[in-house]
Amino acid sequence: MDSLWSYHAWYTREYYIAAVLETPNANATATRLLQNQTDIGNAFGQYYGKDVGDKIGTLLQEHIKIATEVVAATKANDQTKLKDADDRWHQNFVELAKALSAANPSYYPYDKTLQLLNQHLSLLTAAVTSFIGGDYSRSVTQNDEYYEEILMMADFFTDGIINQFPDKFQ
C-alpha cells in the first residue's frame, strides 16, 4: 500500500505540474496515474475479491479523471466548471468510502474512511491551487503535507487488511 499510494501522490503532482505548465508529458503521466489506480484496486482485490478490487480501481480512476477537470477548471478560473467537478469529486469519494467500508466495516468505518479521503482532497486542492497561483514554495510545502497524509492513509488501509486477515500475515 505504501508504494502504491506513494506512486499515486508522485504521479498526481507530476500530472498537475505538467497540465498547468502545458508540458508534453501531461497525457503520459495521466495514463500512468490511471494505471496506478487499477493497481491499487488490484491490491485490495487480493483480499476482498476481484469484484471489490475492480470497483475500488474504477472509483479511483474516476477520481483521477475528475481531478483532471478540477485542475483545468482551476487553471481557467472557471468557477462553474470547478464547482461541478469538485462536487462530483467529493461524491466519488463518498462512493469509495462506502465501498471500502462495505469490504471491511470494522476497520474501515465509513465516517473515518470518508474523513481521510476528504482530507486527501483538501490537501491536494491546496497544493494545486498554490501552484497555479505561482506560489511554488507554498505548493511544495503543501505537497509535503499531502504526501504525509497519503502515507497515513496507506497505513490505515494496510492496518485494516492485516487486522481483518491476520492469518495471512503470520
Buried (B, 14 or more C-beta within 10 A) or exposed (E): BEEBBBBBBBBBBBBBBBBBEEEEBBEEBBEBBBBBBBBBBBBBBEBBEEEBBBBBBBBBBBBBBBBBBBBBBBBEEBEEBBEBBBEBBBEBBBBBBBBBBEBBEEBBBBEEBBEBBBBBBEBBBBBBBBBBEEEEEBBEBBBEBBBEBBBEBBEBBBEBBEEBEEEEEE
